[in-house]
Every structure is written in C-alpha cells, then in structure tokens.
Amino acid sequence: MKLTTVKDFELYAFDHLGSVANKYYSTPVVSGTTYKENITAYQNYKFRPRYLRDVRHVCTEQDVHGHKTSLPVGLAPTAYHILAHPLGEKATASSAEAENVIMIVSLMSDFPMEDIAKAAPNATLWQQFYILADEEVMLDLLRRAEQAGVKAIVLTVDQCSWRQQTWYDNDDIKKLLSKAKPSWRKHECYDNDDIKELFSKAKYGNFQKYIAKDSDFVTQFMKLMPWETNYASWDQITWLKSQTKLPIIVKGIMTAEDAVLAVERKVDGILVSNHGGRHLDDLQGTLDALPAIVKAVDGKVDVYVDGGIRSGQDVFKALALGAKMVFVGRPILWGLAYDGAKGVGQVLDILKSELKYTMQLTAFLGCTNISEITDDYVIRTESISKL
C-alpha cells in the first residue's frame, strides 16, 4: 500500500490504531472549533504566482539557532508515541536524525529524555517543559536535559489547568492512571476501546525517578504538573532564563501583546501555538494569529508556528507570513503508526517534496531558497473579494 499524501497517513492511522489511540491523538476539546480553525486558516490563503523565473535549483535548508536543517519543518512535542509504535519517541528521534530536522521532545514522553538522546545521538533535540509545581524537580529535569545534549528548552505556557474532554472525565483519568505500570507491554494494534488501554501503557519516563515505587503514582504525578497550582507568570520565564544557558523558546503565544512581553523577558524564540486545538475552543487558527505576532516582535526573535499543517503548500504559506519554520504533530504520529521511523521519514519527505513543488513547479512562485519566501506570494481570500 503506497501512501502519497499526509491525508493517506491519517486515514491509515485511523483504520489501524484503534479507538483509544485515535481519540487521544485526534480528539479536540469539546466542540473542536479551534482544531478546525487551525486547518481552515490555511485554506483561506491563496498563492500569487510570479512566472518566468529561474527555478532549476531549489534549496529547502534553513538555519535555526546555529543548526542547518534540511527542511523548515520540525517535529512538535506530542505524548504517547508508544501507542503508535513500540519504540515510541526513540523511533521518532531516529527519523529526525536521519532527515536532519529538529525534534521537540515532549516532557510527557514514554521514554526518559536520556534514552531518546542515546537512540539518536546526532539528532537536534529540543526539550519541551512545563512550569512544574515542584521547583526542585524542574531544576533537576533541566540539568538532565543539559547533560543529555538538547539544544533548546521549549516552555509550554498555555496549559496551567487541566482540560475537560468529551470522551472521559477527570475522575476516570485518575482512576485509570492509578493502574498504570511503568513497564512496557507488548505492542499490539490497540483495538480495545477501553480507555484503560491508553493509560496502561503510559510510562512517563522522565518522572519515574521522582515518585516512590510504593506510592500512588498518579496522585504524586499530578502534584508535579502545572495544573495542580493553576499558576503561571512572566516572572517564571525570567527565573528559567537565569537557570540555564540554553535558548528558551516560549510555546503557546497567540497574541501580539504576549509576544512583546516574551521579547521583553528576553526569550530566544516564540512558537505560535494553541496546543493543536486540544485545550480551548474558539481561538484563532495559529496561521491567522501569526502575522500580528511577527510584526510585533519586529525581527528581534525567531517566530515558529504549529497547528493545522497538512501539506508542503501549508508550510509555504506559514513561511510566507513570517514563520522561521513550522512544527507538525499529528502527521508525525500517523507516520509512526504506519512504519515507525521509516513512516515518519516518509511524512517528512512528502512535506519536503510538496514544498519544493510549490516553490518551483506548481505555481512557479519563483523562490529558490527559503529566505525568498515572503507575503508577496500569498493573499487572503477576503482580500481577493475586494479587488
């Protein structure tokens, strides 16, 4: 079976992963309006082609924090990779290494960050973080990330309270997580629609050392999380900057005002994100939020974007509106479900091929390298109607 588009991988994953994995990977919060906005935002922009240009040689490389990637597409932080493949984040990182792209490793990864780094020693890994309720644990995790060789810290700031999903309730989560075992079970197709199937495989590799074996794992784990305190402030950004020399990327910014505050706190980058539409309805699509944020930071820091990216054409549009690079989440999990590290590589190859095609062949947009992609090449549908 040959898969040729990201949509093909999505359909394959839907047919093969089973109910629980599909629900976790794809279910948005409540009505799903933000999830839909992320996707439709890209459909609202059309290309403005420029013809009769020499596009025989096209380069998709991008320089990001001192690293030259083969593609302006990175892997967004996502949890529960083990639901898609028994090697989980190890397989994902191996693919990121082979494809020479950046991977943001989730703090909620099944395997510890050290094991993931060892599985892909030459990969460019950024480590995702939360502001944890326990400062000592957070500092220890930070030191572990430094020792593991990660190149940046990506601080998620848009989740300081626990979300309510439509397919389970909070009591069920705690009850089922309490039965979770740290040991990995044999990989299968996950066709059991019992939610216990999801949490019985949760390993939370980064947190095992902080929780006594004879204690209630879930209760102690939840106490470490940011939603335990429902507290976050800009002072915590300053504190984190003071604790490490690694670049700090702030993930979850959706307004120009917060972007300015982030720059004032001397962050090293901004990732425009609404958590894939998983936490709050009725937000803008990330692509729609991007231009104002790019304008507000005025080149002082790099701006990245995730959410809703399903093709190389989408990548082009995000770059045209000012993103330094994009990050993709769900498509990577679909590729992982299809064929492990090879499947992830296939998804990335499709995005690269489509991006080159958009730059060079489809509309002869006339861009031979990433730096030439500007907003001159896209126009919002509403603007077309006014012409």
N, C-alpha and C positions, 0 to 999 in steps of 0.2 A: 504493500500500500504506500503510494508516494504522496507525501503531503507537500503542498507548494505554497500555501499561504498561512499566516498566523491563524486565520479562521479555521483552517483544516485541523490545526493542532488543538484548538479549543474544542471542536466537535469530537475529535478523537478522545481527548481527556474526559469529556462529558460522558462518552459511551463506556469508558474503561475504568475510571477511578471509583465509581460508586457514589452513593448518596451523600455520605458524611463528608468525604473529602471535597466533593463538588460544592456542597453547601458552605464549607469553611472557606474554600478558595474564592468562590464567586458570589456568595450572598451578601448584598449590601445592607445597610441599616434600614429598617422599616420600609419606606416606600421606594427607596433606591433612586431618588431624584438626582442626587449628587453623582452617583455612579453613571447614570445616563448622561448627565451634563458633560462629564469628562469626555465621553465618546462623541457626542453630537457637536461639541465645541470645534472639533477638528473638521467636521463636515460643513461647518459654517464658513470656512476659509477656502477660497479657490485660488488657482495659480494664475499669474500674469507672465506668460512666457515671453522670452526675448530670443529671436531667431538669428540665424546666420552668424553663429559664434563657433569658435574652435573648441570642441569638447571631446577631442580624441583621447585626452588623458585626464582622468578624474581621480582625485585623491580624497578619501574619507577620513584620513587621520585627524586627530585633534589633540592638542596639548592641554592637559588638565593637571594643575598643581605639580608640574615638573615631570609628568608622565605622558608619553605619547601613546595614545590608544589607537587601535586600528579603525575605530568607529566611534562616533559621538553618541553611543548608546551604552549605558551601563545597566547593571542588574540591581533593581530596587530591593530593599530589605523585606523579606517575607518569611513567615514562620511555617513550621510543619512540612519541610521539604521531604521528610521521611514518609509522608503519606503518598508521595508521588513515586518515590524510588528508595530502596533500602539504604543506599549510600547518602541520601539526603544532601545536605549542603556540601559534603565532600565532592560529590559528583558535579554539583553546580559550580563550585570553585575551580574544579579541574577544567571545566569548559571555559570559564572566564580566563583562566591561564592560557589555554590553547588558542583562544580567539583574541587575546590581548585586549580585553575590556575590563573596566572597573566593576567590582562586585561589592555592594554594601551588604555586609553580613548582619543578619538580624540578631539582636541581643537574645531573642527567644529561640535561637537555633537549637536543633536537636542535639548536635554535637558541640562540644566546647570549642571556643574560638581557636585554641591552640591546635586542636586536631584538624580543624578546617585549614589552617595555615600550613600545617605539615603536609596535607593532602595536595596542596597546590603551592609549593614553596616560591614559585616565581610569579604568582598572581599578584595583581594590585588590589589589595583588600582594604576597604574602609569598614569601620565597625560602628554599627548603629547603637545608640544609647538612649536611655530614658533618664530623667532626673529621678533617681530612686529615693525611697523614703529613708533608707539607711545610708548615710554618707560614707561610712567606713567600707561598706560593701561596694559602693560605687567607685571609690578610690582604688580598691583592690582590683576591680574589673578594669579600670583604666590602666593600671600598671600591667596587668596581664595582656591587655591589648597592645601596649607599647612593646612588651617583650616578645609578643607573637609577630611583630613586624608590620602591623597595619599602618597605613599611610595617612589616615584621617579619621576623625570622630564625627559621626553624623548624629546630631542630637534631635530626636523627635520631640516636638513641643506641642503637638495638637492632641495629646491624649493624657489628660490629667484626671479623668474619671472613667469608670467602666461603662461600656455601652450596653444597651439593651437590644438584643437581636430578636427577630421574629420567630426563630426556629428553636430557641431554647431560653430558659430563664436563668437568672443568676444562681438560684439555689441548686439547679441541676448541674451547673458548671462546677460548683464547689463539691457537690456530692460525687460527681463522676471523676473529677480531678483527684479526689482523695483516694481513688482506686488506681491511679496511675503508677506504673512501675518504671524505675529508671532504666531497666534492661530492655534492649530492643527485641521485639518479637519478629518471627519470620515474615518477610514481605509477602503480601497477597494482593488480590485485586480490590480489597476493601469494599466488597459488595454488601456488607452488613450495614443497614441503615440506622443502627443503634448509635446514638451519639457517643456512647462509651467507647466505640471503636476509635473515635478521634483522639480522645484524651488518654486511652490506654497506651497509646504509642508516643505520647509526649515525653520527651526526655529532658528538656530544659537543661542541656549540658552545661551551660555557663553558671548555673545556680546550684548544682548538686553539692558543691563544697561548702556552701553557706547554710545548709539545712541538715540538722542532725538526723541520722538514719532512723532513730526511734521516735521522731516527732511527726506531727501531722504535716505532711509535705505541703499540702495545698494552703493551709492556714498560714504557714510560715512564708511560703512563696508569695502569696497575695500581699502580705505585710511589707514586702520589699518593693512592690510596684507603685508607680506614681499615683494610681487611682485610690490607693489606701489613704492618702492625705488630701487628695483633690487640691493640691497646692503647687503652683509654679510661678516663678517671677523672673524678670530680666536679670536680677542680681545673681541668679544661679548660672547664667551664661558667663558673667564676669568671673564667678568662682571657678567654673570649669576651665576657662581660659588660663587662669592662674595655676592650674594643676598640671598642665601638660604643654609641651611644645608642638604637639600635633595640630594640624589645621582643624578648626571647628566649623562644620557645616551645619546650619540650622535647617531642619526639615519640618515643614508644616506651615510655612508662611503663606498667607493668602491675600494680604493687603499691602499697599504701598506704605502705609503708616508703620506697620510692623517691620517691613523691610528696612525702613530708615532707622528704627530703633535697633535692629540687628546690626546694621553697619556701625552705629554709634557704640555698640558693645564690642566692636572690632572682630566680628566673626569673619571667617575666611571664605564663606560661600553661603548661598541660600538655595534651598531646594523647595520650589513651589509645589505644594502637595496638600491634598485633603484626605490622605490616608486611603486612597482608592475608593472614596465614597463609602467607607465602612463605618464611619462614626457619627456623621451629622448630615441630615437631609438639607436640601435647599441651599447648598453652597454653589458658587460659581464653578464651572469647569475650570480646571487648572490652566488650560490654554487661554481662556478668557481673562484670567487673573494675571497672566504672565506679563503682558506689555506694560501695565502700570508699575509693576514691581521693577522691571528692567529700567524703566525711566527714572524711578525713584532712587535707585542705587547709583545710577549715572556712571557705570563702569568701575565703581570702587571695589566691588567683589563680583565673582562669577555667579551667575544665576542658572540653576538647573530646573527641570520640571519633570514630573511623572504623572501618571493617570490617563487612561484612555488611549494610549498609543498602541495601534494595531497594525501599522504598516510603515514602510520607509517613507511614504508620502507624508504621513503624520510626523515623522521625525523631521523632515524638511520644513514643514510648517512651524514646528516649535523652534527650530534653529532660526528661521526667518524672523520670528517675533522676539528674538533676543536670547534664547536659551543657549548656554555654552554647550550643553549636552542634555540628553534625556535619559531617564531611567525607566525600565519596564519591569513589571512584577508578575502579573498573572501569565502572560505569554511564556515566561521562563519556566513557570511551574508546569504549564501544558507540555512544553518541550521535554522537561524532565520526566513527566509521566509517559511520554511516548518512547523514549530510548535513553534515559539517563543523561550523562554528559554529552553524548552524541546528539541527542534530541535538542538539548539546549543550544548546542552549536548550530544545528540546522535552523532554529528560530533566528539566531543572530545572523546567520548567513542570508536568510530571506530578507531581513531588515536591511542588511548592507546592500544586497543586490537591488532591492526596490529603491533605496536611497540613491544609489548610483544611477539607476534607470531614470529616476525623477530629475536628477541633476543633468543628465546627459542626453537621454533618449526620448522619454515620454513627451515632454513639452519643450525640449531644447532650452531649458532655463538658463543655460549659458554659464553655469557655475562649475569650475574645475577643481575647487577646493572649498572646504567648509567655511573659511573666512569670507568667501564671496557671497554667501547666502545672506540676504537682507530682506527687510519687509517690502522692498520694491517688487518682490516676486510673488507676493500673496495679497489678496484683497478679501475683506469680509463680505459675505453675501449681502448684508444690509446696505453696504456701500455701493454695490453693483446696482441695486434697485434705484438708487438716487442719481445714477449717472444719466 
